Amino acid sequence: MQSLERISEQEDEPRLQFLVFQMGIQNFALEIHRVKEILRNKDVTPLPGSHDYMEGAIEVRGKIIPVFDLRKRLGIAGTIEPQYSRILLVTAARRIVGMIVDAVQRVVAVSPGDIQPPPEVPSGGSYAVAVVKSESGLLVIPDLDAIVMGHQVVRLDQALPGN
């Protein structure tokens, strides 16, 4: 986890900051430096012929940003409650993408010793890069680059004007 930012020294141990967000009943965490902005829901322009998890695109300060539904992309059942959902603008696969999440909860400081590799999944299909032990339970750190790389989000971002 070389890309994680150290934020302060507390009890002689570096602490790392994560943004905690919710998808269904599961809590996830992202390194805070990967999160560029948190937006309330905006009108997303659909793009015909894209994958079902690809919601479309939004315009943010003159830039066209591809947006996907992380819940759909990860195969998490259920629906999003619009009053709580947010679009996280994050760095993934060396570009800015938007991902719709159910809710943003808080920022937490974590000791590096509380970050563990994810358990092995028999199918090998996990998008988890690590798991964080926190006071409120386990937080999954998704591998955003793997989620985005090689899929329509990357191709869309390259095809849009102004990028």
C-alpha positions in Angstrom: 0.0 0.0 0.0 2.7 2.5 -1.0 0.2 5.0 -2.3 -1.4 5.7 1.1 -0.8 9.1 2.6 0.6 9.5 6.0 -1.2 12.3 7.8 0.1 12.6 11.4 2.1 10.9 14.1 0.0 9.7 17.0 1.6 7.5 19.7 4.7 7.3 17.4 2.8 5.5 14.7 1.8 7.0 11.4 -1.9 7.3 10.7 -3.5 7.0 7.2 -6.7 8.8 6.2 -9.6 7.0 4.5 -13.0 8.2 3.3 -15.6 5.7 4.4 -18.7 5.1 2.2 -21.5 2.7 2.1 -22.8 0.3 -0.6 -25.8 -1.7 0.6 -24.9 -3.0 4.1 -21.2 -3.0 3.3 -18.7 -0.3 4.3 -15.9 0.6 2.0 -12.9 2.9 2.4 -10.7 4.9 -0.1 -7.4 6.5 0.5 -8.4 10.2 0.9 -5.8 11.4 -1.6 -7.7 9.5 -4.4 -11.0 11.4 -3.7 -11.0 14.7 -5.6 -14.6 15.8 -4.8 -17.9 14.6 -3.4 -21.0 15.7 -5.3 -24.6 15.6 -4.5 -26.5 13.7 -7.2 -26.4 15.5 -10.6 -28.2 14.8 -13.8 -26.2 12.2 -15.5 -26.5 12.1 -19.3 -27.0 8.4 -20.4 -24.8 7.0 -23.1 -26.6 4.5 -25.3 -24.9 1.2 -25.8 -22.8 1.3 -22.7 -22.7 -1.4 -19.9 -25.5 -1.5 -17.4 -23.2 -0.2 -14.7 -22.2 2.8 -16.8 -24.6 5.6 -15.9 -23.3 8.1 -18.4 -21.4 11.4 -18.1 -21.5 14.6 -16.2 -20.0 18.0 -16.7 -17.9 19.4 -13.9 -16.2 22.8 -14.4 -15.9 22.3 -18.1 -14.7 18.7 -18.0 -16.8 15.7 -19.1 -16.5 13.0 -16.5 -17.6 9.4 -17.0 -19.9 8.1 -14.2 -20.6 4.5 -13.2 -22.7 3.0 -10.5 -20.3 1.2 -8.2 -23.1 -0.9 -6.7 -23.9 -2.3 -10.2 -20.3 -2.7 -11.1 -19.6 -4.8 -8.0 -22.8 -6.8 -8.3 -24.2 -5.6 -5.0 -28.0 -6.1 -5.0 -30.5 -3.4 -4.1 -31.3 0.1 -5.1 -29.7 3.5 -4.2 -31.6 6.0 -2.1 -31.3 9.2 -4.0 -31.4 11.5 -0.9 -28.2 9.9 0.5 -26.3 8.8 -2.6 -23.3 10.8 -3.8 -21.0 10.9 -6.8 -17.4 10.5 -5.7 -14.9 12.0 -8.2 -11.9 9.8 -7.8 -8.6 9.1 -9.5 -8.6 5.6 -11.1 -6.5 4.2 -13.9 -4.7 7.6 -14.1 -7.9 9.6 -14.8 -10.8 11.2 -13.0 -14.0 9.1 -13.0 -17.3 9.5 -11.1 -18.7 6.6 -9.1 -22.2 6.6 -7.5 -22.2 5.3 -4.0 -25.1 4.8 -1.5 -23.8 7.2 1.1 -20.6 8.9 2.3 -20.1 8.4 6.0 -16.9 9.9 7.4 -13.1 10.2 7.3 -11.2 7.9 9.5 -7.5 7.8 10.6 -6.1 4.2 10.5 -2.9 2.7 11.8 -1.0 0.8 9.0 -1.1 -2.3 11.3 -4.9 -2.3 10.9 -4.7 -2.8 7.2 -4.7 -6.5 6.1 -4.7 -8.3 2.7 -8.2 -9.4 1.7 -9.2 -13.0 2.3 -8.7 -15.2 -0.7 -11.8 -15.7 -2.8 -12.2 -19.1 -4.4 -13.3 -17.7 -7.8 -10.4 -15.1 -7.7 -12.9 -12.4 -8.7 -12.6 -10.0 -5.8 -12.0 -6.3 -6.4 -10.7 -5.9 -2.8 -7.1 -4.8 -2.4 -7.2 -4.7 1.4 -9.4 -4.8 4.4 -9.2 -2.3 7.3 -10.1 -3.2 10.9 -12.0 -0.3 12.4 -14.1 0.3 15.5 -17.2 -0.1 13.4 -16.2 -3.3 11.7 -14.3 -4.3 8.6 -13.9 -1.8 5.8 -13.1 -3.0 2.3 -10.6 -1.1 0.2 -11.6 -1.6 -3.4 -9.0 -1.8 -6.2 -10.3 1.2 -8.3 -7.8 0.7 -11.0 -8.8 -2.9 -11.5 -12.5 -1.9 -11.4 -12.0 0.7 -14.1 -9.1 -0.7 -16.2 -10.0 -2.3 -19.5 -13.6 -1.5 -19.2 -15.9 1.0 -20.9 -15.2 3.7 -18.4 -11.6 4.1 -19.7 -12.7 4.0 -23.3 -15.5 6.5 -22.7 -13.1 8.9 -20.9 -10.7 8.8 -23.8 -13.4 9.3 -26.4 -15.0 12.3 -24.8 -14.0 15.8 -26.1 -12.0 18.0 -23.8 -10.1 15.1 -22.1 
